């Protein structure tokens, strides 16, 4: 336990931030998983919507410092590549 009033405050702030960051990281993972599931089933419309949601949440996580910006950019890029593959694949099939 903290010995100083300021240290106790910092501990409270850190706990709040940890919970907020954990929730945001979890939301990012959930949305990415939703997108990947839609992509695997070949549902292009659901994949597009899932990509938009996942990209938004990844960028927000990067801006809030939950993820580093290059990490978020790399993940977005890989998701975009996957989306492009299923979009072009569905066009060739029809």
N, C-alpha and C positions, 0 to 999 in steps of 0.2 A: 504494500500500500504506500501511496505517496506521502512524503513528510511535509511538503509545502502545499499551500493553497493553490499556487499556480500549477504545480505538478499534478495535483488532483484534477484540476480543470482540464489539463492536457490529456490526462488519462480518459476522462469522460468524452472529450472531443474525439480522441482516437477511436474509442469504442463505437461512437456514432458513425464516424467515417468508415470504419471497417464494415459495419452492417450495411451502410449505403452502397459501398463498393461491391460487397458480396452480392447484394440484390441485383445491381446493374450487370455484373459479370454473369450471373445466373440467367438474367433475361437475354443477354447476348447469346449465350450457349443455346438457350431454348429456341430463339428465333433462327439461329443458324441450323439447328437440328431440323426445325420445321421446313426450312428451305431445302435442305438436303433430302428429306423424305419426299417432298413434292417432286424434286428433280429425279429421284430414283424411280418413282411411279410413272414419270414421263408426263405429268400434268403441267403443261407449259404455263398456263394462266396462273395457277397456284404458285408455281415456281417464280414467276415474275413478281407477284405480290409478296412472296416470301423473301425474295432478294431485296426488294425495296425496303421492307421492314428491317431485315438484318443489317443492310448497309447503314440505314439511319441510326440504328442502335449502336453499331460498331463505331461510327463517326462520333456519336455522342459520348460513348465510353472513352474514346481517345481524347476528346476535348475536355472531359472531366478528370483525366489523368488515371483512369482505371486501367486502360491499356496504353501502351506507347503508340505514338502516331504511326511509325513504320509497321508495327505489328498489325494495327487495324487496317492499314492500306494493303498490306500483303494478304490478309484474310479476305478483304473486299475483292481484291484482284482475282484470287482463286475462286471465289464464289461467282464472280462475273464470267470467268472462263467456263465454269461448269454450266452456267445459264446459257451462254453462247453455244456450247456444244449441244445441249438438249434442244435449243431453238433451231439450230441448223439441221440437226438430226431429224426433228419432226417435220421440217419442210421437205427434206429429201424423201421421207417415207410417204408423204401425201402426194 
